[in-house]
Amino acid sequence: MNRETTLKSTTFEIERKRFRLELRENRNGRFVKLTESTNRRRNIVIIPASGLGELGQALGAMAQF
């Protein structure tokens, strides 16, 4: 069994989309689960914790552009 524990979470809305960002942990390690929800569908992206620094840099660069 691969139980997951939520360590921290936040939810926010942008335009008509709702996003839930969760820092989770299981026996394989920590990861971020990003869920995008609209009225009709849901998309999920999983990012290993080891890649969060690189993701933050990429998002910062996009925001400055």
mmCIF file as Biopython writes it, N, C-alpha, C and O atoms, coordinates in Angstrom:
data_model
#
loop_
_atom_site.group_PDB
_atom_site.id
_atom_site.type_symbol
_atom_site.label_atom_id
_atom_site.label_alt_id
_atom_site.label_comp_id
_atom_site.label_asym_id
_atom_site.label_entity_id
_atom_site.label_seq_id
_atom_site.pdbx_PDB_ins_code
_atom_site.Cartn_x
_atom_site.Cartn_y
_atom_site.Cartn_z
_atom_site.occupancy
_atom_site.B_iso_or_equiv
_atom_site.auth_seq_id
_atom_site.auth_asym_id
_atom_site.pdbx_PDB_model_num
ATOM 1   N N  . MET A ? 1  ? 0.849   -1.185 0.000   1.0 0.0 1  A 1 
ATOM 2   C CA . MET A ? 1  ? 0.000   0.000  0.000   1.0 0.0 1  A 1 
ATOM 3   C C  . MET A ? 1  ? 0.890   1.242  0.000   1.0 0.0 1  A 1 
ATOM 4   O O  . MET A ? 1  ? 1.877   1.303  0.733   1.0 0.0 1  A 1 
ATOM 5   N N  . ASN A ? 2  ? 0.542   2.216  -0.811  1.0 0.0 2  A 1 
ATOM 6   C CA . ASN A ? 2  ? 1.344   3.429  -0.967  1.0 0.0 2  A 1 
ATOM 7   C C  . ASN A ? 2  ? 0.565   4.620  -0.411  1.0 0.0 2  A 1 
ATOM 8   O O  . ASN A ? 2  ? 0.014   5.415  -1.172  1.0 0.0 2  A 1 
ATOM 9   N N  . ARG A ? 3  ? 0.521   4.740  0.907   1.0 0.0 3  A 1 
ATOM 10  C CA . ARG A ? 3  ? -0.225  5.834  1.553   1.0 0.0 3  A 1 
ATOM 11  C C  . ARG A ? 3  ? 0.464   7.158  1.318   1.0 0.0 3  A 1 
ATOM 12  O O  . ARG A ? 3  ? 1.691   7.252  1.346   1.0 0.0 3  A 1 
ATOM 13  N N  . GLU A ? 4  ? -0.336  8.175  1.086   1.0 0.0 4  A 1 
ATOM 14  C CA . GLU A ? 4  ? 0.180   9.537  0.916   1.0 0.0 4  A 1 
ATOM 15  C C  . GLU A ? 4  ? -0.300  10.403 2.062   1.0 0.0 4  A 1 
ATOM 16  O O  . GLU A ? 4  ? -1.424  10.259 2.543   1.0 0.0 4  A 1 
ATOM 17  N N  . THR A ? 5  ? 0.573   11.306 2.493   1.0 0.0 5  A 1 
ATOM 18  C CA . THR A ? 5  ? 0.252   12.259 3.545   1.0 0.0 5  A 1 
ATOM 19  C C  . THR A ? 5  ? 0.374   13.658 2.961   1.0 0.0 5  A 1 
ATOM 20  O O  . THR A ? 5  ? 1.374   13.977 2.318   1.0 0.0 5  A 1 
ATOM 21  N N  . THR A ? 6  ? -0.633  14.490 3.179   1.0 0.0 6  A 1 
ATOM 22  C CA . THR A ? 6  ? -0.568  15.883 2.745   1.0 0.0 6  A 1 
ATOM 23  C C  . THR A ? 6  ? 0.106   16.694 3.836   1.0 0.0 6  A 1 
ATOM 24  O O  . THR A ? 6  ? -0.355  16.716 4.977   1.0 0.0 6  A 1 
ATOM 25  N N  . LEU A ? 7  ? 1.199   17.362 3.482   1.0 0.0 7  A 1 
ATOM 26  C CA . LEU A ? 7  ? 1.959   18.163 4.439   1.0 0.0 7  A 1 
ATOM 27  C C  . LEU A ? 7  ? 1.507   19.618 4.442   1.0 0.0 7  A 1 
ATOM 28  O O  . LEU A ? 7  ? 1.505   20.270 5.487   1.0 0.0 7  A 1 
ATOM 29  N N  . LYS A ? 8  ? 1.126   20.124 3.276   1.0 0.0 8  A 1 
ATOM 30  C CA . LYS A ? 8  ? 0.660   21.517 3.151   1.0 0.0 8  A 1 
ATOM 31  C C  . LYS A ? 8  ? -0.158  21.617 1.872   1.0 0.0 8  A 1 
ATOM 32  O O  . LYS A ? 8  ? 0.137   20.935 0.891   1.0 0.0 8  A 1 
ATOM 33  N N  . SER A ? 9  ? -1.178  22.460 1.877   1.0 0.0 9  A 1 
ATOM 34  C CA . SER A ? 9  ? -1.978  22.641 0.662   1.0 0.0 9  A 1 
ATOM 35  C C  . SER A ? 9  ? -2.545  24.054 0.608   1.0 0.0 9  A 1 
ATOM 36  O O  . SER A ? 9  ? -2.717  24.722 1.628   1.0 0.0 9  A 1 
ATOM 37  N N  . THR A ? 10 ? -2.824  24.477 -0.601  1.0 0.0 10 A 1 
ATOM 38  C CA . THR A ? 10 ? -3.460  25.771 -0.823  1.0 0.0 10 A 1 
ATOM 39  C C  . THR A ? 10 ? -4.304  25.681 -2.089  1.0 0.0 10 A 1 
ATOM 40  O O  . THR A ? 10 ? -3.989  24.921 -3.005  1.0 0.0 10 A 1 
ATOM 41  N N  . THR A ? 11 ? -5.364  26.454 -2.130  1.0 0.0 11 A 1 
ATOM 42  C CA . THR A ? 11 ? -6.253  26.496 -3.283  1.0 0.0 11 A 1 
ATOM 43  C C  . THR A ? 11 ? -6.409  27.942 -3.720  1.0 0.0 11 A 1 
ATOM 44  O O  . THR A ? 11 ? -6.523  28.841 -2.887  1.0 0.0 11 A 1 
ATOM 45  N N  . PHE A ? 12 ? -6.413  28.165 -5.037  1.0 0.0 12 A 1 
ATOM 46  C CA . PHE A ? 12 ? -6.605  29.514 -5.555  1.0 0.0 12 A 1 
ATOM 47  C C  . PHE A ? 12 ? -7.297  29.450 -6.906  1.0 0.0 12 A 1 
ATOM 48  O O  . PHE A ? 12 ? -7.271  28.418 -7.578  1.0 0.0 12 A 1 
ATOM 49  N N  . GLU A ? 13 ? -7.919  30.561 -7.303  1.0 0.0 13 A 1 
ATOM 50  C CA . GLU A ? 13 ? -8.618  30.641 -8.581  1.0 0.0 13 A 1 
ATOM 51  C C  . GLU A ? 13 ? -7.967  31.681 -9.468  1.0 0.0 13 A 1 
ATOM 52  O O  . GLU A ? 13 ? -7.579  32.755 -9.010  1.0 0.0 13 A 1 
ATOM 53  N N  . ILE A ? 14 ? -7.854  31.349 -10.743 1.0 0.0 14 A 1 
ATOM 54  C CA . ILE A ? 14 ? -7.377  32.271 -11.772 1.0 0.0 14 A 1 
ATOM 55  C C  . ILE A ? 14 ? -8.359  32.167 -12.926 1.0 0.0 14 A 1 
ATOM 56  O O  . ILE A ? 14 ? -8.555  31.098 -13.505 1.0 0.0 14 A 1 
ATOM 57  N N  . GLU A ? 15 ? -8.973  33.298 -13.247 1.0 0.0 15 A 1 
ATOM 58  C CA . GLU A ? 15 ? -10.032 33.338 -14.252 1.0 0.0 15 A 1 
ATOM 59  C C  . GLU A ? 15 ? -11.104 32.325 -13.870 1.0 0.0 15 A 1 
ATOM 60  O O  . GLU A ? 15 ? -11.661 32.432 -12.778 1.0 0.0 15 A 1 
ATOM 61  N N  . ARG A ? 16 ? -11.418 31.354 -14.711 1.0 0.0 16 A 1 
ATOM 62  C CA . ARG A ? 16 ? -12.470 30.389 -14.376 1.0 0.0 16 A 1 
ATOM 63  C C  . ARG A ? 16 ? -11.916 29.030 -13.961 1.0 0.0 16 A 1 
ATOM 64  O O  . ARG A ? 16 ? -12.632 28.029 -13.976 1.0 0.0 16 A 1 
ATOM 65  N N  . LYS A ? 17 ? -10.649 29.002 -13.593 1.0 0.0 17 A 1 
ATOM 66  C CA . LYS A ? 17 ? -10.024 27.740 -13.206 1.0 0.0 17 A 1 
ATOM 67  C C  . LYS A ? 17 ? -9.663  27.760 -11.726 1.0 0.0 17 A 1 
ATOM 68  O O  . LYS A ? 17 ? -9.247  28.785 -11.185 1.0 0.0 17 A 1 
ATOM 69  N N  . ARG A ? 18 ? -9.829  26.628 -11.094 1.0 0.0 18 A 1 
ATOM 70  C CA . ARG A ? 18 ? -9.447  26.465 -9.697  1.0 0.0 18 A 1 
ATOM 71  C C  . ARG A ? 18 ? -8.213  25.577 -9.656  1.0 0.0 18 A 1 
ATOM 72  O O  . ARG A ? 18 ? -8.152  24.541 -10.318 1.0 0.0 18 A 1 
ATOM 73  N N  . PHE A ? 19 ? -7.228  26.002 -8.863  1.0 0.0 19 A 1 
ATOM 74  C CA . PHE A ? 19 ? -5.993  25.255 -8.720  1.0 0.0 19 A 1 
ATOM 75  C C  . PHE A ? 19 ? -5.818  24.845 -7.265  1.0 0.0 19 A 1 
ATOM 76  O O  . PHE A ? 19 ? -6.086  25.620 -6.347  1.0 0.0 19 A 1 
ATOM 77  N N  . ARG A ? 20 ? -5.369  23.622 -7.077  1.0 0.0 20 A 1 
ATOM 78  C CA . ARG A ? 20 ? -5.034  23.134 -5.741  1.0 0.0 20 A 1 
ATOM 79  C C  . ARG A ? 20 ? -3.585  22.663 -5.798  1.0 0.0 20 A 1 
ATOM 80  O O  . ARG A ? 20 ? -3.222  21.836 -6.635  1.0 0.0 20 A 1 
ATOM 81  N N  . LEU A ? 21 ? -2.778  23.190 -4.914  1.0 0.0 21 A 1 
ATOM 82  C CA . LEU A ? 21 ? -1.358  22.875 -4.840  1.0 0.0 21 A 1 
ATOM 83  C C  . LEU A ? 21 ? -1.122  22.174 -3.511  1.0 0.0 21 A 1 
ATOM 84  O O  . LEU A ? 21 ? -1.407  22.729 -2.450  1.0 0.0 21 A 1 
ATOM 85  N N  . GLU A ? 22 ? -0.597  20.944 -3.572  1.0 0.0 22 A 1 
ATOM 86  C CA . GLU A ? 22 ? -0.402  20.156 -2.362  1.0 0.0 22 A 1 
ATOM 87  C C  . GLU A ? 22 ? 1.036   19.649 -2.290  1.0 0.0 22 A 1 
ATOM 88  O O  . GLU A ? 22 ? 1.557   19.112 -3.268  1.0 0.0 22 A 1 
ATOM 89  N N  . LEU A ? 23 ? 1.670   19.817 -1.148  1.0 0.0 23 A 1 
ATOM 90  C CA . LEU A ? 23 ? 2.940   19.172 -0.871  1.0 0.0 23 A 1 
ATOM 91  C C  . LEU A ? 23 ? 2.594   17.868 -0.171  1.0 0.0 23 A 1 
ATOM 92  O O  . LEU A ? 23 ? 1.998   17.865 0.907   1.0 0.0 23 A 1 
ATOM 93  N N  . ARG A ? 24 ? 2.975   16.758 -0.799  1.0 0.0 24 A 1 
ATOM 94  C CA . ARG A ? 24 ? 2.601   15.451 -0.278  1.0 0.0 24 A 1 
ATOM 95  C C  . ARG A ? 24 ? 3.839   14.593 -0.086  1.0 0.0 24 A 1 
ATOM 96  O O  . ARG A ? 24 ? 4.922   14.902 -0.583  1.0 0.0 24 A 1 
ATOM 97  N N  . GLU A ? 25 ? 3.649   13.517 0.642   1.0 0.0 25 A 1 
ATOM 98  C CA . GLU A ? 25 ? 4.752   12.600 0.916   1.0 0.0 25 A 1 
ATOM 99  C C  . GLU A ? 25 ? 4.219   11.174 0.918   1.0 0.0 25 A 1 
ATOM 100 O O  . GLU A ? 25 ? 3.133   10.908 1.432   1.0 0.0 25 A 1 
ATOM 101 N N  . ASN A ? 26 ? 4.984   10.269 0.346   1.0 0.0 26 A 1 
ATOM 102 C CA . ASN A ? 26 ? 4.683   8.845  0.438   1.0 0.0 26 A 1 
ATOM 103 C C  . ASN A ? 26 ? 5.989   8.098  0.662   1.0 0.0 26 A 1 
ATOM 104 O O  . ASN A ? 26 ? 7.016   8.732  0.905   1.0 0.0 26 A 1 
ATOM 105 N N  . ARG A ? 27 ? 5.982   6.801  0.590   1.0 0.0 27 A 1 
ATOM 106 C CA . ARG A ? 27 ? 7.197   6.040  0.892   1.0 0.0 27 A 1 
ATOM 107 C C  . ARG A ? 27 ? 8.315   6.294  -0.114  1.0 0.0 27 A 1 
ATOM 108 O O  . ARG A ? 27 ? 9.473   5.984  0.165   1.0 0.0 27 A 1 
ATOM 109 N N  . ASN A ? 28 ? 7.989   6.852  -1.281  1.0 0.0 28 A 1 
ATOM 110 C CA . ASN A ? 28 ? 9.001   7.172  -2.294  1.0 0.0 28 A 1 
ATOM 111 C C  . ASN A ? 28 ? 9.600   8.563  -2.120  1.0 0.0 28 A 1 
ATOM 112 O O  . ASN A ? 28 ? 10.592  8.885  -2.775  1.0 0.0 28 A 1 
ATOM 113 N N  . GLY A ? 29 ? 9.027   9.392  -1.260  1.0 0.0 29 A 1 
ATOM 114 C CA . GLY A ? 29 ? 9.545   10.727 -1.009  1.0 0.0 29 A 1 
ATOM 115 C C  . GLY A ? 29 ? 8.476   11.800 -1.096  1.0 0.0 29 A 1 
ATOM 116 O O  . GLY A ? 29 ? 7.279   11.514 -1.093  1.0 0.0 29 A 1 
ATOM 117 N N  . ARG A ? 30 ? 8.931   13.037 -1.175  1.0 0.0 30 A 1 
ATOM 118 C CA . ARG A ? 30 ? 8.025   14.197 -1.242  1.0 0.0 30 A 1 
ATOM 119 C C  . ARG A ? 30 ? 7.831   14.635 -2.680  1.0 0.0 30 A 1 
ATOM 120 O O  . ARG A ? 30 ? 8.699   14.456 -3.534  1.0 0.0 30 A 1 
ATOM 121 N N  . PHE A ? 31 ? 6.654   15.220 -2.922  1.0 0.0 31 A 1 
ATOM 122 C CA . PHE A ? 31 ? 6.312   15.703 -4.253  1.0 0.0 31 A 1 
ATOM 123 C C  . PHE A ? 31 ? 5.222   16.748 -4.141  1.0 0.0 31 A 1 
ATOM 124 O O  . PHE A ? 31 ? 4.547   16.856 -3.118  1.0 0.0 31 A 1 
ATOM 125 N N  . VAL A ? 32 ? 5.059   17.518 -5.207  1.0 0.0 32 A 1 
ATOM 126 C CA . VAL A ? 32 ? 3.976   18.491 -5.291  1.0 0.0 32 A 1 
ATOM 127 C C  . VAL A ? 32 ? 2.959   17.973 -6.294  1.0 0.0 32 A 1 
ATOM 128 O O  . VAL A ? 32 ? 3.308   17.530 -7.389  1.0 0.0 32 A 1 
ATOM 129 N N  . LYS A ? 33 ? 1.716   18.036 -5.905  1.0 0.0 33 A 1 
ATOM 130 C CA . LYS A ? 33 ? 0.609   17.645 -6.769  1.0 0.0 33 A 1 
ATOM 131 C C  . LYS A ? 33 ? -0.166  18.916 -7.106  1.0 0.0 33 A 1 
ATOM 132 O O  . LYS A ? 33 ? -0.704  19.577 -6.217  1.0 0.0 33 A 1 
ATOM 133 N N  . LEU A ? 34 ? -0.220  19.249 -8.375  1.0 0.0 34 A 1 
ATOM 134 C CA . LEU A ? 34 ? -0.948  20.427 -8.848  1.0 0.0 34 A 1 
ATOM 135 C C  . LEU A ? 34 ? -2.181  19.950 -9.601  1.0 0.0 34 A 1 
ATOM 136 O O  . LEU A ? 34 ? -2.072  19.248 -10.607 1.0 0.0 34 A 1 
ATOM 137 N N  . THR A ? 35 ? -3.343  20.330 -9.115  1.0 0.0 35 A 1 
ATOM 138 C CA . THR A ? 35 ? -4.597  19.935 -9.743  1.0 0.0 35 A 1 
ATOM 139 C C  . THR A ? 35 ? -5.277  21.178 -10.301 1.0 0.0 35 A 1 
ATOM 140 O O  . THR A ? 35 ? -5.482  22.160 -9.587  1.0 0.0 35 A 1 
ATOM 141 N N  . GLU A ? 36 ? -5.623  21.127 -11.580 1.0 0.0 36 A 1 
ATOM 142 C CA . GLU A ? 36 ? -6.364  22.199 -12.255 1.0 0.0 36 A 1 
ATOM 143 C C  . GLU A ? 36 ? -7.777  21.684 -12.492 1.0 0.0 36 A 1 
ATOM 144 O O  . GLU A ? 36 ? -7.958  20.633 -13.106 1.0 0.0 36 A 1 
ATOM 145 N N  . SER A ? 37 ? -8.776  22.411 -12.013 1.0 0.0 37 A 1 
ATOM 146 C CA . SER A ? 37 ? -10.165 21.994 -12.177 1.0 0.0 37 A 1 
ATOM 147 C C  . SER A ? 37 ? -10.960 23.077 -12.896 1.0 0.0 37 A 1 
ATOM 148 O O  . SER A ? 37 ? -10.859 24.263 -12.583 1.0 0.0 37 A 1 
ATOM 149 N N  . THR A ? 38 ? -11.739 22.643 -13.852 1.0 0.0 38 A 1 
ATOM 150 C CA . THR A ? 38 ? -12.714 23.518 -14.505 1.0 0.0 38 A 1 
ATOM 151 C C  . THR A ? 38 ? -14.072 22.846 -14.322 1.0 0.0 38 A 1 
ATOM 152 O O  . THR A ? 38 ? -14.177 21.833 -13.631 1.0 0.0 38 A 1 
ATOM 153 N N  . ASN A ? 39 ? -15.091 23.398 -14.927 1.0 0.0 39 A 1 
ATOM 154 C CA . ASN A ? 39 ? -16.423 22.807 -14.791 1.0 0.0 39 A 1 
ATOM 155 C C  . ASN A ? 39 ? -16.498 21.404 -15.378 1.0 0.0 39 A 1 
ATOM 156 O O  . ASN A ? 39 ? -17.280 20.578 -14.906 1.0 0.0 39 A 1 
ATOM 157 N N  . ARG A ? 40 ? -15.702 21.128 -16.392 1.0 0.0 40 A 1 
ATOM 158 C CA . ARG A ? 40 ? -15.859 19.863 -17.109 1.0 0.0 40 A 1 
ATOM 159 C C  . ARG A ? 40 ? -14.735 18.856 -16.915 1.0 0.0 40 A 1 
ATOM 160 O O  . ARG A ? 40 ? -14.930 17.667 -17.165 1.0 0.0 40 A 1 
ATOM 161 N N  . ARG A ? 41 ? -13.576 19.301 -16.479 1.0 0.0 41 A 1 
ATOM 162 C CA . ARG A ? 41 ? -12.464 18.351 -16.395 1.0 0.0 41 A 1 
ATOM 163 C C  . ARG A ? 41 ? -11.478 18.719 -15.291 1.0 0.0 41 A 1 
ATOM 164 O O  . ARG A ? 41 ? -11.527 19.797 -14.698 1.0 0.0 41 A 1 
ATOM 165 N N  . ARG A ? 42 ? -10.577 17.759 -15.046 1.0 0.0 42 A 1 
ATOM 166 C CA . ARG A ? 42 ? -9.550  17.952 -14.039 1.0 0.0 42 A 1 
ATOM 167 C C  . ARG A ? 42 ? -8.233  17.412 -14.600 1.0 0.0 42 A 1 
ATOM 168 O O  . ARG A ? 42 ? -8.193  16.325 -15.176 1.0 0.0 42 A 1 
ATOM 169 N N  . ASN A ? 43 ? -7.174  18.174 -14.429 1.0 0.0 43 A 1 
ATOM 170 C CA . ASN A ? 43 ? -5.837  17.768 -14.846 1.0 0.0 43 A 1 
ATOM 171 C C  . ASN A ? 43 ? -4.923  17.774 -13.637 1.0 0.0 43 A 1 
ATOM 172 O O  . ASN A ? 43 ? -5.022  18.650 -12.778 1.0 0.0 43 A 1 
ATOM 173 N N  . ILE A ? 44 ? -4.034  16.794 -13.572 1.0 0.0 44 A 1 
ATOM 174 C CA . ILE A ? 44 ? -3.121  16.675 -12.439 1.0 0.0 44 A 1 
ATOM 175 C C  . ILE A ? 44 ? -1.695  16.559 -12.948 1.0 0.0 44 A 1 
ATOM 176 O O  . ILE A ? 44 ? -1.412  15.818 -13.889 1.0 0.0 44 A 1 
ATOM 177 N N  . VAL A ? 45 ? -0.798  17.307 -12.307 1.0 0.0 45 A 1 
ATOM 178 C CA . VAL A ? 45 ? 0.630   17.237 -12.592 1.0 0.0 45 A 1 
ATOM 179 C C  . VAL A ? 45 ? 1.336   16.912 -11.277 1.0 0.0 45 A 1 
ATOM 180 O O  . VAL A ? 45 ? 1.059   17.525 -10.246 1.0 0.0 45 A 1 
ATOM 181 N N  . ILE A ? 46 ? 2.245   15.948 -11.324 1.0 0.0 46 A 1 
ATOM 182 C CA . ILE A ? 46 ? 3.032   15.567 -10.163 1.0 0.0 46 A 1 
ATOM 183 C C  . ILE A ? 46 ? 4.482   15.983 -10.417 1.0 0.0 46 A 1 
ATOM 184 O O  . ILE A ? 46 ? 5.051   15.660 -11.460 1.0 0.0 46 A 1 
ATOM 185 N N  . ILE A ? 47 ? 5.076   16.701 -9.461  1.0 0.0 47 A 1 
ATOM 186 C CA . ILE A ? 47 ? 6.456   17.187 -9.588  1.0 0.0 47 A 1 
ATOM 187 C C  . ILE A ? 47 ? 7.243   16.686 -8.378  1.0 0.0 47 A 1 
ATOM 188 O O  . ILE A ? 47 ? 6.895   17.014 -7.243  1.0 0.0 47 A 1 
ATOM 189 N N  . PRO A ? 48 ? 8.293   15.902 -8.597  1.0 0.0 48 A 1 
ATOM 190 C CA . PRO A ? 48 ? 9.105   15.451 -7.464  1.0 0.0 48 A 1 
ATOM 191 C C  . PRO A ? 48 ? 9.715   16.640 -6.728  1.0 0.0 48 A 1 
ATOM 192 O O  . PRO A ? 48 ? 10.048  17.651 -7.346  1.0 0.0 48 A 1 
ATOM 193 N N  . ALA A ? 49 ? 9.860   16.523 -5.430  1.0 0.0 49 A 1 
ATOM 194 C CA . ALA A ? 49 ? 10.416  17.613 -4.628  1.0 0.0 49 A 1 
ATOM 195 C C  . ALA A ? 49 ? 11.810  17.999 -5.091  1.0 0.0 49 A 1 
ATOM 196 O O  . ALA A ? 49 ? 12.208  19.156 -4.952  1.0 0.0 49 A 1 
ATOM 197 N N  . SER A ? 50 ? 12.553  17.055 -5.635  1.0 0.0 50 A 1 
ATOM 198 C CA . SER A ? 50 ? 13.903  17.362 -6.111  1.0 0.0 50 A 1 
ATOM 199 C C  . SER A ? 50 ? 13.909  18.353 -7.270  1.0 0.0 50 A 1 
ATOM 200 O O  . SER A ? 50 ? 14.949  18.947 -7.557  1.0 0.0 50 A 1 
ATOM 201 N N  . GLY A ? 51 ? 12.779  18.546 -7.941  1.0 0.0 51 A 1 
ATOM 202 C CA . GLY A ? 51 ? 12.701  19.473 -9.066  1.0 0.0 51 A 1 
ATOM 203 C C  . GLY A ? 51 ? 12.057  20.803 -8.745  1.0 0.0 51 A 1 
ATOM 204 O O  . GLY A ? 51 ? 11.880  21.628 -9.642  1.0 0.0 51 A 1 
ATOM 205 N N  . LEU A ? 52 ? 11.698  21.040 -7.482  1.0 0.0 52 A 1 
ATOM 206 C CA . LEU A ? 52 ? 10.973  22.267 -7.137  1.0 0.0 52 A 1 
ATOM 207 C C  . LEU A ? 52 ? 11.821  23.523 -7.311  1.0 0.0 52 A 1 
ATOM 208 O O  . LEU A ? 52 ? 11.298  24.562 -7.713  1.0 0.0 52 A 1 
ATOM 209 N N  . GLY A ? 53 ? 13.108  23.451 -7.020  1.0 0.0 53 A 1 
ATOM 210 C CA . GLY A ? 53 ? 13.976  24.616 -7.215  1.0 0.0 53 A 1 
ATOM 211 C C  . GLY A ? 53 ? 14.030  25.023 -8.676  1.0 0.0 53 A 1 
ATOM 212 O O  . GLY A ? 53 ? 13.922  26.206 -8.999  1.0 0.0 53 A 1 
ATOM 213 N N  . GLU A ? 54 ? 14.195  24.060 -9.549  1.0 0.0 54 A 1 
ATOM 214 C CA . GLU A ? 54 ? 14.242  24.323 -10.989 1.0 0.0 54 A 1 
ATOM 215 C C  . GLU A ? 54 ? 12.902  24.841 -11.493 1.0 0.0 54 A 1 
ATOM 216 O O  . GLU A ? 54 ? 12.859  25.749 -12.322 1.0 0.0 54 A 1 
ATOM 217 N N  . LEU A ? 55 ? 11.816  24.272 -11.000 1.0 0.0 55 A 1 
ATOM 218 C CA . LEU A ? 55 ? 10.483  24.748 -11.380 1.0 0.0 55 A 1 
ATOM 219 C C  . LEU A ? 55 ? 10.285  26.191 -10.943 1.0 0.0 55 A 1 
ATOM 220 O O  . LEU A ? 55 ? 9.767   27.004 -11.709 1.0 0.0 55 A 1 
ATOM 221 N N  . GLY A ? 56 ? 10.696  26.523 -9.711  1.0 0.0 56 A 1 
ATOM 222 C CA . GLY A ? 56 ? 10.566  27.890 -9.215  1.0 0.0 56 A 1 
ATOM 223 C C  . GLY A ? 56 ? 11.342  28.883 -10.062 1.0 0.0 56 A 1 
ATOM 224 O O  . GLY A ? 56 ? 10.860  29.983 -10.335 1.0 0.0 56 A 1 
ATOM 225 N N  . GLN A ? 57 ? 12.556  28.494 -10.481 1.0 0.0 57 A 1 
ATOM 226 C CA . GLN A ? 57 ? 13.358  29.369 -11.340 1.0 0.0 57 A 1 
ATOM 227 C C  . GLN A ? 57 ? 12.671  29.574 -12.692 1.0 0.0 57 A 1 
ATOM 228 O O  . GLN A ? 57 ? 12.625  30.690 -13.209 1.0 0.0 57 A 1 
ATOM 229 N N  . ALA A ? 58 ? 12.151  28.511 -13.245 1.0 0.0 58 A 1 
ATOM 230 C CA . ALA A ? 58 ? 11.470  28.601 -14.548 1.0 0.0 58 A 1 
ATOM 231 C C  . ALA A ? 58 ? 10.232  29.479 -14.453 1.0 0.0 58 A 1 
ATOM 232 O O  . ALA A ? 58 ? 9.980   30.294 -15.340 1.0 0.0 58 A 1 
ATOM 233 N N  . LEU A ? 59 ? 9.457   29.320 -13.382 1.0 0.0 59 A 1 
ATOM 234 C CA . LEU A ? 59 ? 8.255   30.147 -13.204 1.0 0.0 59 A 1 
ATOM 235 C C  . LEU A ? 59 ? 8.629   31.609 -12.987 1.0 0.0 59 A 1 
ATOM 236 O O  . LEU A ? 59 ? 7.957   32.500 -13.505 1.0 0.0 59 A 1 
ATOM 237 N N  . GLY A ? 60 ? 9.695   31.867 -12.227 1.0 0.0 60 A 1 
ATOM 238 C CA . GLY A ? 60 ? 10.163  33.234 -12.009 1.0 0.0 60 A 1 
ATOM 239 C C  . GLY A ? 60 ? 10.581  33.882 -13.317 1.0 0.0 60 A 1 
ATOM 240 O O  . GLY A ? 60 ? 10.269  35.048 -13.560 1.0 0.0 60 A 1 
ATOM 241 N N  . ALA A ? 61 ? 11.285  33.136 -14.164 1.0 0.0 61 A 1 
ATOM 242 C CA . ALA A ? 61 ? 11.707  33.655 -15.463 1.0 0.0 61 A 1 
ATOM 243 C C  . ALA A ? 61 ? 10.497  33.970 -16.345 1.0 0.0 61 A 1 
ATOM 244 O O  . ALA A ? 61 ? 10.479  34.986 -17.039 1.0 0.0 61 A 1 
ATOM 245 N N  . MET A ? 62 ? 9.495   33.099 -16.316 1.0 0.0 62 A 1 
ATOM 246 C CA . MET A ? 62 ? 8.257   33.331 -17.100 1.0 0.0 62 A 1 
ATOM 247 C C  . MET A ? 62 ? 7.523   34.560 -16.602 1.0 0.0 62 A 1 
ATOM 248 O O  . MET A ? 62 ? 7.012   35.345 -17.401 1.0 0.0 62 A 1 
ATOM 249 N N  . ALA A ? 63 ? 7.465   34.736 -15.290 1.0 0.0 63 A 1 
ATOM 250 C CA . ALA A ? 63 ? 6.762   35.879 -14.710 1.0 0.0 63 A 1 
ATOM 251 C C  . ALA A ? 63 ? 7.442   37.188 -15.067 1.0 0.0 63 A 1 
ATOM 252 O O  . ALA A ? 63 ? 6.766   38.197 -15.266 1.0 0.0 63 A 1 
ATOM 253 N N  . GLN A ? 64 ? 8.774   37.193 -15.151 1.0 0.0 64 A 1 
ATOM 254 C CA . GLN A ? 64 ? 9.502   38.404 -15.501 1.0 0.0 64 A 1 
ATOM 255 C C  . GLN A ? 64 ? 9.379   38.738 -16.986 1.0 0.0 64 A 1 
ATOM 256 O O  . GLN A ? 64 ? 9.452   39.907 -17.365 1.0 0.0 64 A 1 
ATOM 257 N N  . PHE A ? 65 ? 9.194   37.735 -17.817 1.0 0.0 65 A 1 
ATOM 258 C CA . PHE A ? 65 ? 9.107   37.941 -19.249 1.0 0.0 65 A 1 
ATOM 259 C C  . PHE A ? 65 ? 7.866   38.737 -19.571 1.0 0.0 65 A 1 
ATOM 260 O O  . PHE A ? 65 ? 7.602   39.023 -20.739 1.0 0.0 65 A 1 
#
